[in-house]
Every structure is written in structure tokens, then in C-alpha cells.
């Protein structure tokens, strides 16, 4: 939750696609207070039910697929590079390789 407080919304409405593990009232209120629109389905055993954008929530799978493709490159997740510039450059390289494959 601390990391979420440091991410700026830029003054525009932004959606926060969250996993059901973060479906608690406290987390959704924090996201709303920071200017995000939380998109998370309720757990099946919750008494409180709320509406969410189901089509937008399906896009969460694309984000998880992106990180799954990044994991193929061990260098990124073990963080061999000491400088942030080199690390960001290698992520850019991985994105280029991924788009060509």
C-alpha cells in the first residue's frame, strides 16, 4: 500500500486493475482517495457486493502476460545491473525482442 501512495495519477482519471486479494475495503478506499478508480471483483464470500468494469478487468491478463514474458530473461529478475540506466535499457531491449518474436 505504501508504493501506491507514491504513484501520481497526473490529475486524470486512471483505473487500477487489482487482484481479488486486494479487494478489501481499506485498499479500495485508499485507491479512491489517491484518485484511482479501483477495478476489482468482489470475493465470492463477501457480503458487500459492488459493480466493476468486467471488460476492463479482463485486460489485467495482458499485464500479467507481459511480466510472464519478462521472466524469460533471468537478467531482469535477478537484477544484475547496478545502474538504473542499464537496467531500463535492458528492459527496452527485451521489449524489442518480444515484439519481434
Buried (B, 14 or more C-beta within 10 A) or exposed (E): EEEBEEEEEEEEEBBBBBEEEBBBEEBBEBBEEBBBBBBBBBEEEEEEEEEBEEEEBEEBEEEEEEEEBBEEBEEBEEEEBEEEEEBEEBBEEBEEEEEEE
